[in-house]
Amino acid sequence: MARGRLAGFSVKALTAELERRRKELPKLIAQRDELNRLIALLETTGKAPAATKTQPAKAAAKARKKHKLPRNKMSLSEALQKVMAGKTSMSVGDAMNAVQAIGYKSTSSEFRSLVNQTLIKDNRFKKVSRGMYALKK
């Protein structure tokens, strides 16, 4: 009499599951053999191979590839100073749009927050009113 977790399954379902697992067995044995080969190589040489069947060379290169950031000719502070020159005050949103209009590039999804933080922290700018900033004289 079947008890426990298997009690709710039919014989047909259990047979199908056994067959599915039997089909996976050669693949699992090949993975085990490959890992045993790598362990033996590591024990004899003291270093792992650069690329293996479990991690092809393309995947290894892709894992090492870094995200390329845009390069700007000037820092965000300098760009803000440039767009705010001659203006009495600017909102954070206007400053953000103006900086992007002169060619400053950013991949940040929170670019507005970066502009706001720069305006708060940089001593070249002063807060005029809520959300409004100007250049210090």
N, C-alpha and C positions, 0 to 999 in steps of 0.2 A: 504494500500500500504506500503510495507516494505521499510524503508530508512536507511541510515547510514551504519554501518559495516556489517549488515546482508543482505544487498541488493544483494550481489553476490552469496549467497548460495541457493541451491535448497531446497524445502520442505523436500525431502528425507534426505538430509544431515543434516538439522536442527533437524529432528526427530531422526536420529541416534545419534546426539550429546546429545540430551535430554535423550535418553535411556542410553547412556554411563554414564552420570552424575547421573541418578537415581540409577544405579547399585553401584556407589561409595558412595552413601548416608549412608548406614549402617556402613561402615568402618569409615567415617568421624564422625558419631554420637558416635561410640565407642571411637574414639580418644578424642572427646570433653568430654565425660563422664570420661575417665581416667584422663584427665588434670584437670577437676573439682574436682575429688577425691584427686589428688595430692595437689591442691591448698587448699582444706579443711584441709588436713593432715598437710600441712605446716603452716596454720594459727593456728591450735590447738596446735601442738607440737613445732613449731618454728624451725624445721629442716626437711630437705627433706629425703626421704627414700634412702637407698644405691642403690637399683636397682629397676627398674619399668618395666612394660610391654613395654613402649616406649624405654627403654634402658636396655636390659637384662644384667644379671651379667657378662656374657662372654664379651660383648661389653664394659662394664664399666672397667673390668680388662684389656682388651686390650688397652683401652685409657690411663690407668695409666702406662702401661708397657713402660719402657724407653729403648732406643737403647743402647745396651751394646758395649762399646768401648774396643778395644784390650788393654791389659796391657803389657807394656814393662819393662824390667829389668832396663833400663837406659833411660835417656831423649834423645831427638833428638840431642841436643848439645853434649852430652857425646858420643853418637854413631858416630857423625861426627868427633869428636876429635879422636876417636879410629881408624876410617878408614883413616884419613888423616895423622896419625902419620908416620913419615919416608918418606913421599912423598913431592916432591917439590911443586906441585900444582895439583888441581883437578877441573874439570868443575862441574857445578851444576848437570848435568845429571849423570856423573860418580859418584859423591858423593851420589846422590839419589840411584843409583843401588847398590853401595857398602854398604850403610846403610841397604837396604832391604836384601842384601845377608848375612849379619851377623845376621839377624833375627828380625830386627826392623819391627813392623807391624803398618800399618795405614789404615784406611778406607777412608781417604780423597781422593776426586777425583782430588784435586789440591795439591798433595803431593810435586810435584816439586817446586811449589811456596812456600810451607812451608819450604822446605830445603833452598831455595834461601833466604827467609826472615831471617832464623836462621843464615845463613852464614853472612848476612849483619849486623845484630844487635848484635850478640855475639862478645864480645871483644877478644875471643880466636882465631878468624880468621881474616885474612887480605885479601884484594882484591889485587891480583897480576896483573891481566889485565882483560879485559872485559870477564865476565863469568868464570873467573878462581880465585880460592881461595886457600889459604894455611894457615897452622897454624902459629901463631905468635911465635917468638922465645923468 
